[in-house]
Amino acid sequence: YKDSHPMTYKNAALAFRGDNLDRYLMGRQFMVLLVVFVINQCAGPLDPTVDVLGLPDGVKLVFLDIGLGMIVFTCILGQLTTQVNASHCMIDFINNYFALFTLYVAMTVEFSGVMHCSYLVQNLLSAMSGKPIISNEPPRTGFTFAFFWGRVLMSIAILGFCLAVVFKALFNGQTMMTVKYPNLPNGVNVFLFFFFMSIVGMLEGMQIAFFAVAKLPKNERGTSFFGQKTCELLFKGNGQNLPGFMIGRQLTVVCSFFLVASITGLNIEPGQGNNIFGIKDGAQKFLNYGFHGAVITTILASITWQLAASAFPIAFLNNPATYILLVFALFLEWTGLCSGAWVLARVFKSALGIQYDEVYVGTPEERMANNHADKEMVFGQDVGHLTGGGFAGHLVGSHDALDGPIQ
């Protein structure tokens, strides 16, 4: 597709050079979180008592205060609709300058070093698991080594400051929770912060673990009662519960993101003498956009758990919480809250004229027959990487898995 899709080729050439794919995913994760936190600031209610379309207080509580309307809107239009098409029409989907721009921005965010303490977690988990991190680049030496670990130290300092901001605001009642839920004690808000961070972490890790074990024989997928129950439910029938989980998981994660955004979002007006830690008004305005919350959630509730799942996928499967969250995610998908994404995806696919990747590069069987078989990933190669088994191509399914049961 180098000649037929030149922008796709540029995107792929850059993304798959060395370890750039991991760099992109790290920067992309922070960008997603920051966008969600900014959306929460833009669409969050300032006064819960204000009349909205004459709706009852209970409806306003669910759709505005809790944010169900904003959650479903963001999940369908901002994520699932594009993911449905992009998962099967990758070549057409990224054949544009905006995709290349997004790739460069994400890699710039990673290069800044804000997220680099995740690499410290990566190395610690690799040591704990006894599995080496397989890299496509030579070991760092000299200036490259010093520059890398210097950014790790800077990232640790930034994370520490962001945590201090959040906890000071929570204990002082200076977050958006005091606006949305004024009757909740500060201690409860602190508990909810840890609770929803853990929910996000589990769901992020489960995604990596599920794709990793999809490559294992059935008798090796679970070593405990809950591990076996999880695998039986996940791979039941033709395996349609795996994409079903991804949809329910997306809704749960977005919901948790918005709740964490409210818990960590600052309700401090600059210029009133109440700035956190007495910082300048400009810095307070910057924090009010949710930068600190995005940093904390990206590192502690997303990347760390994904790296842990890549090192210990079986341990994730054996966790009872994994089975509970899987059932809950499948229930949310069953309710049909996000079913509109399928309709919108089909409309956008037809309107843009994008085609399945098989149209351009053939099916996995055709590629194999032409000596262009997909890269086979061995279990354990995912350790320390955010890519996970989901990037192993047809090993975890084809477009049939998302369009319906595999025939």
C-alpha positions, 0 to 999 in steps of 0.5 A: 500500500506504499503507493496507493496509501502514501500517508498510511505508509508514512504513519506505519514507517514511523510508528513501527520504527524501533520502539516508537509504537510504545512511545505513541501509546504512552503519549496517546494515553495521556492525550486521551485522559487530558481530553476527557478531563477538559471535556468534563470541565467544559460540560460539567454542571456549575449549579445543580439547582438550575432548571434544564428542560424541565427535567426532574431532579433524579434525571438531572442527577443521573445525566448531568451530575453523574454525567451519563449523558456526557459519558455516552456521548463521548463513548459513542462519538469520541471512541467506539464509532471510530474504533469499530472502523479503525480496527478493520479499516486501518489502511484507509483510516490513517491515510491522512495528515491528521493521523500523522499529526496525531502520531507526532503529537503523541510522540512529542508528549512521550518525549517530554518525559512527563510520563517517564516514571512509567519506565521505572515501573516497567523495569521493576515489573520485568525484574519481578517477573524474571522476564526480559524486556524485548526491545527493538533498539540498542541499549542506551549509553552515554548521553542517551542513558543520562537523558532518559533517566533524568526524565524519569526523575523529573517525571517522579517529581511531577507525579509527586506534585500532582498527587500533593495537589489532589490530596490537598484539594480533596481534604480541603473540599476544593474539588468539583465533587463539592459542586456536584455532591456537596453533601459527600464528606471529604473522606468519602471523596478520597475513598472514591478516588482510590476506588475508581482509580482501581477500577480503571486500572483493572479494566486497562490491565484486563484488556492486555491480559485477555489478548495475551492469553488468547494465544495460549492453549485452553488448558493454560489460560487459567490456573484457579477457579476464577481464572477458569471461569473468566476464560470460559465466559470470555471465549464462550462459543465463537469468542464473541464475548471478547469484543463484547467485553471491549465495548462494555469495558470502554463504557465503564472506563469512560465513566470512571474517567469522568468520575475521576475527573470530577474527583481531581478537578479543582474548584478554585478561582484564580485571583481570590487568594485560594490558589493551591500551595499559593501558586501564581494565578497562571499556574492555577488556571493551568491546573484547573484544566485537569493536567494534574489529574490526567498525569496521575490517572495515566501513570497510576491507573492506566500505564502501570496496570497495563505493564503489570498485566503484560508481565503477569497476565495469568495473575490478572485472570486468577483475580476474582475482581477480573471475573466480576468486572467481565460480567459487569462489562458484558452486562453493559454491552447487553443493555445496548447503551452504546449500540448506536456506535455500530450504526454510526460506524456503518454510516461513516464507513459508507460516507467515507468509502473506506474498505476492509484491510483485506481488500488491499492486503488480502486475508491472513491466509492469502498473505501466508500463501504469498509469503507475507504471513503476519508476525507471530508473537510468542507468549511472553514477548509482550512483557513491558510493552503497552502494545500487548497481544492485541497487536498480534493481528489475526491471532486474536480474531478478524473483522468477523469477530466484531461484525458478529459470531465467527462462522 
